[in-house]
Amino acid sequence: MPIRMILGVGFLVHGWAKWSRGPAAFAELLKQVGVPWPLANAWLVTLLEIFGGLALLVGAFVTIVSIPLILSMLGAMLTVNIKYGFSAVNTIGLAPEGPQFGPPGYEINLLYIAGLVALMLGGAGPLAVDALRSRRRQRHVGVAPLRREPVSEPSGTAGRAG
């Protein structure tokens, strides 16, 4: 649940920032780095981050929503962040008011991707809409959770080499 909450808030905050400034402003950045159809992609990424972040927060369709979010992180990493190196914190100088930071590298993109993969492999957790839907489906269909029964050998064959 903590990974889901952190990733959900992270995507939601970044998507909301793009929405607040207007997707057209984000489209200008995409245009500068050579992304095709910058305005369409700006809207797509903005809405993906807002609704994907909300889906992660409530734990709904986590595996499904993780795939486009991973693709978005890879796109950002390869078009914007990779030229600034790995580190998310690039100190470029020191001024009397404190350290001066340059653009972030691709470290954060990889952390987001790793978190999304962890959610895809491990599930959204018991306090998620996905888990609730799964429990309801099992009750509705009358299917008990799978349990492995020990395999017993047919009588008279134990200990024989075959």
N, C-alpha and C positions, 0 to 999 in steps of 0.2 A: 504493500500500500504506500509506503513512503516514496518509492521510486515513481509510482503512478502519480502521486500528488505533485512531486517536484517537477516532473516532466509536463504534467497537465498545466500547472501554473506557468511554467516557462514558456510553453507554446502559446498559451492564452495571452500572456503579457506581451510577447513579441507580435502576435497577430493584432492585438488591440492597438499597439503603438503604430503599426502600419495603417490600421483603420482610422486612427485619430488624425494622422497627418494626411490621410487620403491615399488610396492605392496609386494614384497618379504620381505622387512624389516617389513612392517606392519603384514605380515603373521607370523613372528617370535613372535610378541606380542600375536597374536591370539593363536598361538601354546602354549605359556606359560600359558595362562588362560584356556586352554582346549577346545577351539572352534574346532569343527570337520571341516575337509577339510580346514585348515587355508589358504592355497594359493588361493584356489577358492573363499573363503569368502573374502579374502583381495582384490582380483580383483573386486568382486561383490560390496563390500562396497565403494571402491575407485570410481568406475564408477557411482554408485548410488549417491554418494555425489556430484560428479562433474556435472552429467547431471540433477540430482534432483535439485541442487542449481541453475543451469541455467534455468530450467523449472520454478522454483519459481520466479526468477528474472524477467522473461518476463510474468509470470502469465499464463503459458500453462499447462493444465492437472493437475491443482493444487490438486484437490481431489485425483486423481489417484496416483500421485507421492508422496503424503503425507503418504499414507498407508505404503509403504516399508520404507520410511524415519522414521516413527514412530517405526516400527519393528526394524530398525537398532539402534535407540536410546534406545529402551528397551533392546536390546541385549548388547549394550555397558554398559548400567546402571547395568544390572544383572551380567555381567561377569567381568567388570573392576572397575567401579566407586563405587558400593555399599559398598565395604569393607572399603572405606575411609570416610564413613558417608555422611551426607547431604550436608554440606557446600562446595561450589565451591572454596572457599579460605581457605585453611588449613595452618595457620601459625604454624610452628613447632619450630621456634627459632628466635633469633635476633643476628645478627652478626654486626661487626663494619660497614660493607657496607650496612646494612639494614636488613629487615625481610627476613627470610628463609621460603619458602613455600613447602608444601608437595603435594602429588597428589590430584587432585580435587575429590570431592564427586559427588553425583548424581543430585545435584541441577540444573546444566546446562541441563542435559538430560531431566528433567521434564519441564524446561522452553521451550526447543525446542519442546517437545511433546505438551505442552499447546498452543504454537504458531501455530503449524500445525493443531491442532484440531480447533482453532479459525478460521483459513483460510478455513478449510473444512466446518465449519458451516456458516461462514459469507460470503464466496466467496472470490475470488481473487481481487475484486474491479473493478471499471469502466475502469481503465487504464491497463487492462490485456488482453492478447491474448484470454483467455477464454471468457471475456466479448465481445470482438470484434467478435469472432466466433458465440456467441449467438445472437448478433445483426444481423449479416449477415444471420444466419439461419432463424431468425424471418422475415426478409425482403424477403428472398428467398421463404419461404413457405407462406408468406402473413399472418402470425399469429401475431395478436396484443398482447401485454403483457396482461396477465390476470388482469381483474379488477372485483372487486366484485360489483354486482348490488344489491341495497336494495331489500329484499324479500318483496313482497306485498301480502297481503292475498286476496283470491278471494272475489269479491264483495258480500256483504250480510252476510259475516261470521265474520266480525270484531266485537270484543267485546263479542261474544258468547262463553260460556264455552262448552267444548266438552268432 
